[in-house]
Amino acid sequence: MAQVEVAEAKAWVRRRATIDSLDLDLGKRTRLVRLMYEHGLRNGTLLLLPIDQGLEHGPVDFFANPAAADPDYECRLALEGGYNGIVFHIGLAKKYMRKYAGRVPLILKINGKTNIPSDAEAFSPLDATVEDAVRLGADAVGYTLYVGSPAQDRDFLQFMQVRQECDRYGMPLIVWAYPRGSAIEAKGGRDSIYAVDYAARVACELGADIVKLNVPEYDPQKAHLYPKPYDKLALSYSEGIAKVIESAGRTMVLFSGGSKLSDEDLLEKARIAMEEGATGLIFGRNMWQRPLEEGLAITARIKEIMKNYTIELS
């Protein structure tokens, strides 16, 4: 990579959006302050526990830890581990949150799909509403947006309606910004620096308050497929994270854990993400595909990293 490109990459380090940097109405600000300063580490960071994989992947993810097939297991992990919130679809929220209400904040995921159809024309239809989230006492809603899918036009229209409802009810909007579809694969794949960087910008442009992203990669074997200048943008792991955080602008960024990693790799991901400007982490399978005591132990180690990144409110 040319020297000028390296210098520019270094300038992407440590740009962190905050509640104060967002133009939030009172309802959204209240809910985010509650999530980020009254739960978890109470220092303005976010550690969320998602349990939407049963819809998205089917029961297969629970084979690694059969106890986790009962959502009460994840609720206990979230409560005892001191997470900022748990992510449920509406059925699980209604069936399992009662005894945790007010103790574990709820992020209601309001769209989803199975993985039975191909991702070539990915689209995630609504299965709940923002009004449902208000009725269930949620502090935010989650929405999956498939950037680059052939169904993107329908997705944008559906998302617009959700965003308007969030504004109406003062509900923070967390966007799972996932590059998908044959056009994305032809340009280097869903986790390429090109695709993730684009997804981060789209989330900001369309009005997300928080965006969930995968860590981007620069794959030399696929770089010739990346549109310019990404084909020459051989960023390191940490520089790639900093770059997509910059593209997210005044949108707070959470990084996904993805499929199961070694403890060392997971902790390194957490450390670099926070160091480079993430607001927090949304780790699911890496936390609950373990016996409860192991899940609590790795949670404590991640929180040890996150406590070093206090974000003050004005």
Secondary structure by P-SEA (a helix, b strand, c coil): ccaaaaaaaaaacccccccccccccaaaaaaaaaacccccccccbbbbbbccccccccccccccccccccaaaaaaaaaaaccccccccaaaaacccccccccccccccccccccccccccccccccccaaaaaaacccbbbbbbbccccaaaaaaaaaaaaaaaaaaabbbbbbccccccaaaaaacccccaaaaaaaaaaaaaacccbbbbcbbbbbcccccccccccccccccaaaaaaaaaaaaccbbbbbbbcccccaaaaaaaaaaaaaacccccccccccccccaaaaaaaaaaaaaaacccccccc
